[in-house]
Amino acid sequence: MAVAELTTPTCTKQGLRSSEVFYLSAGTPSFRRLSFRPLRRTHSSRISCSVNQTAQAPVAVQTKDPKSNKPECFGVFCLTYDLKAEEETKSWKKLINVAVSGAAGMISNHLLFKLASGQVFGPDQPVALKLLGSERSFQALEGVAMELEDSLFPLLREVQIGIDPYEVFQDVEWALLIGAKPRGPGMERAELLDVNGQIFAEQGKALNAVASCNVKVIVVGNPCNTNALICLKNAPNIPAKNFHALTRLDENRAKCQLALKAGVFYDKVSNATIWGNHSTTQVPDFLNARINGLPVKEVITDHKWLEEEFTDKVQKRGGVLIKKWGRSSAASTAVSIADAIKSLVTPTPEGDWFSSGVYTDGNPYGIAEGIVFSVPCRSKGDGDYELVKDVIFDDYLLKRITKTEAELLAERRCVAHLIGGGVAFCDLPEDTMLPGEM
Amino acid sequence: MAVAELTTPTCTKQGLRSSEVFYLSAGTPSFRRLSFRPLRRTHSSRISCSVNQTAQAPVAVQTKDPKSNKPECFGVFCLTYDLKAEEETKSWKKLINVAVSGAAGMISNHLLFKLASGQVFGPDQPVALKLLGSERSFQALEGVAMELEDSLFPLLREVQIGIDPYEVFQDVEWALLIGAKPRGPGMERAELLDVNGQIFAEQGKALNAVASCNVKVIVVGNPCNTNALICLKNAPNIPAKNFHALTRLDENRAKCQLALKAGVFYDKVSNATIWGNHSTTQVPDFLNARINGLPVKEVITDHKWLEEEFTDKVQKRGGVLIKKWGRSSAASTAVSIADAIKSLVTPTPEGDWFSSGVYTDGNPYGIAEGIVFSVPCRSKGDGDYELVKDVIFDDYLLKRITKTEAELLAERRCVAHLIGGGVAFCDLPEDTMLPGEM
């Protein structure tokens, strides 16, 4: 990574990693990645906190200036190491850089510890965590970093905290965009789309400018499909297919409800798809899902329940939970984000698939292009994925897919000003926010 | 476990597991375990929610009567399975039963998902979670159980929720006692000892009556050392050495502070001990701790820092964190509980040890008997442990150990009425609650 710090890496439309581009073509650097970078910013070179590890002599600890926007290594994570020089870490993979926005929030408070523990990227994958927060939450970010220190995770080799995405996203290979403004009292969905759209436009630009060119992005902050669309449209040098909107919690909930109804344990449910938007127009698919390898409709003969109650059960889960528990479902959301990552870095089991909201250009289903739509995916475990072609449709499923597609097209019109589409025109017919979400 | 449901198992002082006792000597059941069971209670046999797994026909889901004290299987966890009949689970270990009190609290909200994910007990160990809450928190318990459902953890095969420890602790092999009353405004430590002592006396009696005879108990609720003492004294048929007071978060923090000062990564610090009470009299030991295999005092030559600042840094960590983060350190506490369990179920690395608050009878250090005191331990990974004899003392260390020992003896006098020691006499000199804890 030392080279990347000294020079400005190139992103190509092919999405090569900055290090790959750079080590191959360091002689002819292109500055295309800077095209979205606001001119007012001046970024000094990133501070490297690595020290040669010499236990005999105490080393001065890097202190952080809280007024600075620059992310810096935190506490014990400034006292680092040469992973290749140490006997026990020689077999480890190359350090992976993971950015998390909304890092001081409750979902992150669950997720960060999962990422650091090795259960997401694996037991031989050292991790650097880059925490993005706001000015208001900066002290809380320090608190999170302190708790990560106190947890002594062997694989967690770097923690940086910051409030400027152009600094925090530097060289990241994963960006988990959880932070978003919650809907204020009386705020309409159109207004929320605009407020959060601004954030995701800025973060898209920052990713485009400084992240690894093949960065994988998972958008969690609502409205996540259209936020992901805004983000990818503002990052033209990163492959559009690298952007995901999280619908995995919906998929997990759908599997659980099918298991409950069928009287089986949830591990017997496979091939569950969430189609479309992460909103009340989403379509949990019981036509293609399977239980013990059999079509759901053969196992659950109460088709009235499937058509009239199942979707409602999945969608109202968050609302029921917030009533019972008094808090939103941070823990299971974090689990589903971890699941979404694992689905991309481990091969999908034979015959099965997973749902993710992805860019629709070139999709085989006839869904409108140019939106982010949840569909069934398979991965070889290389971070990439392909769309599953082997699915069936009936009139009932198609009708509902058309409705969620129409909503996403309407949302796109609302944010036209943020995606280079001219003047926005917002005609969202109703509030489709999922209960229990903000 | 079917046999245990039909009959009342025996606990022997040797601490055999109920199933072992039972399958070996089912002909001569003893009722000694019932000696602490209040007569007013009448316990119906436990409801078994297991159904033969037949995916073809939907099975009625067990519904729960919220007014009942009985813990029942929750939601999808009622739709269970024969672990031995399924191809993929045939190689799994026998289901382990884990009770968690304070299950609706924030520490549990982190811990339960770790236990369910397999990262604590291992990837081939199916887990049953038994959540103990209060009448007030019952709905929140349901919320937690719902989030566990939605997480689709393959190893999590049973979840039960309840508010009666005599029901929830049935057959448990691990009891993680996190729940405790927080200190109210103006409440003195003596009063807190009494209020929480009542809870832990009751839970000790319940464990004695219904848990597995070799149950391992980790007490987290404060004041945890004396709560653990109360608990074990009320469970005379469970081996006293099975009871632990959690000092692992203190140990983890001590390692982190030593690493920071020495300018090394925390994985280079070993042999860290917390001696004594989980309070401000606790003694983080820098005499026996090592950095890169060398004595700390050889690596950190600033001995003034070691003697005058190190302990303070460890103890004030929770207070600093609560100021930064606005919340107590639930996530890192949960990590340390997971660490404490893993230290008992995996062999301790050669030459290293871990800290735990354990019963002092027969200890090799000359510490007063009959209290729960944190000391260095090693385990073969069988759930049991032995005390480390190979430690050195100097006057400085001994003086501080004497002080924390005196405090624990004073705390014991405060709770004499709860441990069969006659009339309580409370003369605690000062408030020694750790900053940031309740």
Chai-1 contact restraints between the chains, C-beta under 6 A:
chainA,res_idxA,chainB,res_idxB,connection_type,confidence,min_distance_angstrom,max_distance_angstrom,comment,restraint_id
A,A55,B,A262,contact,1.0,0.0,6.0,A-B,restraint_1
A,A55,B,V264,contact,1.0,0.0,6.0,A-B,restraint_2
A,A55,B,I291,contact,1.0,0.0,6.0,A-B,restraint_3
A,A55,B,N292,contact,1.0,0.0,6.0,A-B,restraint_4
A,A55,B,V299,contact,1.0,0.0,6.0,A-B,restraint_5
A,P58,B,A262,contact,1.0,0.0,6.0,A-B,restraint_6
A,P58,B,G263,contact,1.0,0.0,6.0,A-B,restraint_7
A,V59,B,G263,contact,1.0,0.0,6.0,A-B,restraint_8
A,V76,B,C256,contact,1.0,0.0,6.0,A-B,restraint_9
A,V76,B,A259,contact,1.0,0.0,6.0,A-B,restraint_10
A,V76,B,L260,contact,1.0,0.0,6.0,A-B,restraint_11
A,V76,B,Y266,contact,1.0,0.0,6.0,A-B,restraint_12
A,L79,B,G263,contact,1.0,0.0,6.0,A-B,restraint_13
A,L79,B,V264,contact,1.0,0.0,6.0,A-B,restraint_14
A,L79,B,F265,contact,1.0,0.0,6.0,A-B,restraint_15
A,Y81,B,F265,contact,1.0,0.0,6.0,A-B,restraint_16
A,N109,B,A331,contact,1.0,0.0,6.0,A-B,restraint_17
A,F113,B,A331,contact,1.0,0.0,6.0,A-B,restraint_18
A,Q119,B,Q119,contact,1.0,0.0,6.0,A-B,restraint_19
A,Q139,B,K324,contact,1.0,0.0,6.0,A-B,restraint_20
A,A140,B,W325,contact,1.0,0.0,6.0,A-B,restraint_21
A,E142,B,K324,contact,1.0,0.0,6.0,A-B,restraint_22
A,G143,B,L321,contact,1.0,0.0,6.0,A-B,restraint_23
A,G143,B,K324,contact,1.0,0.0,6.0,A-B,restraint_24
A,G143,B,W325,contact,1.0,0.0,6.0,A-B,restraint_25
A,M146,B,L321,contact,1.0,0.0,6.0,A-B,restraint_26
A,E147,B,S329,contact,1.0,0.0,6.0,A-B,restraint_27
A,E147,B,A331,contact,1.0,0.0,6.0,A-B,restraint_28
A,E147,B,S332,contact,1.0,0.0,6.0,A-B,restraint_29
A,E149,B,C256,contact,1.0,0.0,6.0,A-B,restraint_30
A,D150,B,N252,contact,1.0,0.0,6.0,A-B,restraint_31
A,D150,B,R253,contact,1.0,0.0,6.0,A-B,restraint_32
A,D150,B,C256,contact,1.0,0.0,6.0,A-B,restraint_33
A,D150,B,S332,contact,1.0,0.0,6.0,A-B,restraint_34
A,S151,B,S332,contact,1.0,0.0,6.0,A-B,restraint_35
A,S151,B,V335,contact,1.0,0.0,6.0,A-B,restraint_36
A,L152,B,N252,contact,1.0,0.0,6.0,A-B,restraint_37
A,L152,B,Y266,contact,1.0,0.0,6.0,A-B,restraint_38
A,P154,B,D267,contact,1.0,0.0,6.0,A-B,restraint_39
A,N252,B,D150,contact,1.0,0.0,6.0,A-B,restraint_40
A,N252,B,L152,contact,1.0,0.0,6.0,A-B,restraint_41
A,R253,B,D150,contact,1.0,0.0,6.0,A-B,restraint_42
A,C256,B,V76,contact,1.0,0.0,6.0,A-B,restraint_43
A,C256,B,E149,contact,1.0,0.0,6.0,A-B,restraint_44
A,C256,B,D150,contact,1.0,0.0,6.0,A-B,restraint_45
A,A259,B,V76,contact,1.0,0.0,6.0,A-B,restraint_46
A,L260,B,V76,contact,1.0,0.0,6.0,A-B,restraint_47
A,A262,B,A55,contact,1.0,0.0,6.0,A-B,restraint_48
A,A262,B,P58,contact,1.0,0.0,6.0,A-B,restraint_49
A,G263,B,P58,contact,1.0,0.0,6.0,A-B,restraint_50
A,G263,B,V59,contact,1.0,0.0,6.0,A-B,restraint_51
A,G263,B,L79,contact,1.0,0.0,6.0,A-B,restraint_52
A,V264,B,A55,contact,1.0,0.0,6.0,A-B,restraint_53
A,V264,B,L79,contact,1.0,0.0,6.0,A-B,restraint_54
A,F265,B,L79,contact,1.0,0.0,6.0,A-B,restraint_55
A,F265,B,Y81,contact,1.0,0.0,6.0,A-B,restraint_56
A,Y266,B,V76,contact,1.0,0.0,6.0,A-B,restraint_57
A,Y266,B,L152,contact,1.0,0.0,6.0,A-B,restraint_58
A,D267,B,P154,contact,1.0,0.0,6.0,A-B,restraint_59
A,I291,B,A55,contact,1.0,0.0,6.0,A-B,restraint_60
A,N292,B,A55,contact,1.0,0.0,6.0,A-B,restraint_61
A,V299,B,A55,contact,1.0,0.0,6.0,A-B,restraint_62
A,L321,B,G143,contact,1.0,0.0,6.0,A-B,restraint_63
A,L321,B,M146,contact,1.0,0.0,6.0,A-B,restraint_64
A,K324,B,Q139,contact,1.0,0.0,6.0,A-B,restraint_65
A,K324,B,E142,contact,1.0,0.0,6.0,A-B,restraint_66
A,K324,B,G143,contact,1.0,0.0,6.0,A-B,restraint_67
A,W325,B,A140,contact,1.0,0.0,6.0,A-B,restraint_68
A,W325,B,G143,contact,1.0,0.0,6.0,A-B,restraint_69
A,S329,B,E147,contact,1.0,0.0,6.0,A-B,restraint_70
A,A331,B,N109,contact,1.0,0.0,6.0,A-B,restraint_71
A,A331,B,F113,contact,1.0,0.0,6.0,A-B,restraint_72
A,A331,B,E147,contact,1.0,0.0,6.0,A-B,restraint_73
A,S332,B,E147,contact,1.0,0.0,6.0,A-B,restraint_74
A,S332,B,D150,contact,1.0,0.0,6.0,A-B,restraint_75
A,S332,B,S151,contact,1.0,0.0,6.0,A-B,restraint_76
A,V335,B,S151,contact,1.0,0.0,6.0,A-B,restraint_77
